[in-house]
Amino acid sequence: MTEIPEGTGDERVDAVLAGLERLPGLPAGEHAAVFDDAFAGLEETLAAMDEQ
């Protein structure tokens, strides 16, 4: 797996990406839910940016 960058420069994005650090400790069958959570968090962050 590719390493997660230390920081993107946006605290909201960094918080979402930090959730991906759970992946190595989970069975593969639970990975999709983690990716779904991350995708939803990134969508929310982008929507909030659009509203600004």
N, C-alpha and C positions, 0 to 999 in steps of 0.2 A: 504494500500500500504506500502511496505517496505521503510524505510527511505534511502535516498541516503547517502553514506558515505561522510564524510567531505573531505577526500582527498585520492587519490590512490597512491600518490608519483610521478605521472606524470602529469605535467601541461596540456598537450594536452588531456589526458583522462578526467581529471577533468573538462576541459572546455566543452567537449562533454556531460558529465554527468550533468553539471549544466543546460543544456537545458531541462532536464527532470523535472526540478522544475516548468515548465510551466503547467504540467499536471493537478494539482488540480484546476486551473482556467479555464480549457477548457471543453467543452462538450465531452462526451465519444466518440462521432463520430469523433472527431479530434485527438484522442490519437494515432491512427495508424500512422498518418503523423509525429508526434513527435518521435515515436519509429523508424520510417524509417530514419529520420534525424540523430538520435543518432547512429543507426546501421551503416549508411553510414560514419559518422564521425569516429567511431571506426575502421571501415575497412580502411579508409584513414590513420589513425594513425598507425595501424599495418603495412600497406604497407610502410609507411615512415620509420618505425623501421627496416623493412627487408632491405631497401635500404642502411641503415647506415652501 
